[in-house]
């Protein structure tokens, strides 16, 4: 089980500089790329939140990227995000996995297979 500061288990990723900082370590980073108008994103967000809440926070951190905001949009463009929701896993500056769309088992495996 994990603990989340003030009940918040997923942080917002706001810039390419922040992205470069968070993916540079050995700790697994899972990022959900989403948009407020995306119905599938709205449906999938609670699942992502639940996975984050149950994860071992000493081994993995979770972030959202709102592709509609200017800074985060730059992150999505530079990482070639073509569909949302997209979930990407990073470790030691490398992308170690990706899940596109609603795929509950795939999302859980993205975390479990890479911690």
Buried (B, 14 or more C-beta within 10 A) or exposed (E): EEEBEEEEBBBEBBEBEBBEEBBEEEBBBBBBBBBEEBEBBEEBBEBBBEBBBEBEBEEBBBBBBBBBBEBBBBBBEEBEBEEBBBBBBBBEEEEBBBBBEEBEEBBBBBBEEBB
